[in-house]
Amino acid sequence: MDTIKEMLKCKYPIIQGAMGVICNPELVAAVSEAGGFGLLATAFSQDSEIIQKQVRETKKLTDKPFGLNLFTMNPLVQEFVDILADEGIGIVTISGGSPKKIIPYLHGRGIKAIVVVPTVDLARKAESSGADAVIAEGSESGGMQGYNGASTMVLVPAVSDAVNIPVIAAGGIGDSRGYRAAMALGAQGVQIGTRFITATECISHINYKKSITEARDTGTRFVDTGRFRIRALHTPLVEKILTGQMGTDAHFNIQAVEKSWIRGDVDSGIMPAGEVSGLISDIDSAKQIIDEMVGGS
Ligand SMILES: Cc1cc2nc3c(=O)[nH]c(=O)nc-3n(C[C@H](O)[C@H](O)[C@H](O)COP(=O)(O)O)c2cc1C
């Protein structure tokens, strides 16, 4: 069985997590150029041609390996796989539901599958469905998650004990201390989301980046959508949603997300971020972030 480093074929076992519309090719390429593994995202995508364009744009910026996150509930998921196979992408991460159907299809097209899991049971299921590795994503993570996941400190060793495939830790990791802690818990690698939103190459608006660097340890909340919850920055908008003055749907769709995450209107959309925001105070390049993570004391 391949180790994570052999699988990713990059210098450091650091995956840049999928982050919806802010996984721009410049960020993905910068992470891969710095020795990590950049990842394009497709959760909000409704057009295979855009995926193909993003893959090609990223290839123009780096000749290092990078991957893509597939959202199983996206009806176009098989079309996306065909494009990835044609473009020579060798690894994807899978989130948003059961990977059972899509893994054989990926393997048939020569693509390895790393499945994001929030619990030990789902890690076991991913393994028996043929996953090549799992990402154990703790509840302190930014973004969408279920209702009953444990935090990284418990989830990563528990998943490492439960499965025989490599485990990558996600959630709450933002610097060299978190990186080393993840390895000590039994992970072979890490997936980082929130810290990379603050990377200079990320297309996220400066207002989003600053909301993270200015947040404290108590600066995020769970926003419940009824189907899943989103860990997000505790902005005035989120306070209004939590106190029932506003609904969630109008503030978590492609238009609202682009307006707030990319154009900086923080009152338009929910801005996901992890608890680790409380540890992040600088806006740095992807290379500075990765160099500190692997070399910092
Ligand atoms: C803005 C944002 C969007 C995200 N979108 C996705 C997604 O589309 N697919 C996915 O698998 N994970 C998604 N995530 C989760 C990240 O890929 C990653 O696992 C998580 O951020 C790790 O925790 P951290 O934020 O503490 O680093 C998202 C996270 C954030 C902050």
The ligand as an ORCA input file, in Angstrom:
! r2SCAN-3c Opt
* xyz 0 1
  C     -14.762     28.162      2.911
  C     -14.659     26.679      3.041
  C     -15.239     25.882      2.042
  C     -15.111     24.487      2.109
  N     -15.614     23.729      1.084
  C     -15.377     22.384      1.064
  C     -15.765     21.590     -0.055
  O     -16.317     22.078     -1.049
  N     -15.504     20.255     -0.004
  C     -14.864     19.674      1.075
  O     -14.631     18.463      1.071
  N     -14.470     20.410      2.139
  C     -14.702     21.744      2.159
  N     -14.259     22.491      3.227
  C     -13.457     21.834      4.299
  C     -11.944     21.969      3.988
  O     -11.597     21.342      2.784
  C     -11.054     21.414      5.120
  O     -11.254     20.034      5.317
  C     -11.291     22.126      6.433
  O     -11.328     23.529      6.230
  C     -10.168     21.783      7.410
  O     -10.317     22.440      8.629
  P      -9.645     23.881      8.957
  O     -10.603     24.871      8.380
  O      -9.617     23.914     10.446
  O      -8.287     23.906      8.321
  C     -14.422     23.888      3.212
  C     -13.875     24.697      4.209
  C     -13.988     26.073      4.146
  C     -13.363     26.901      5.238
*
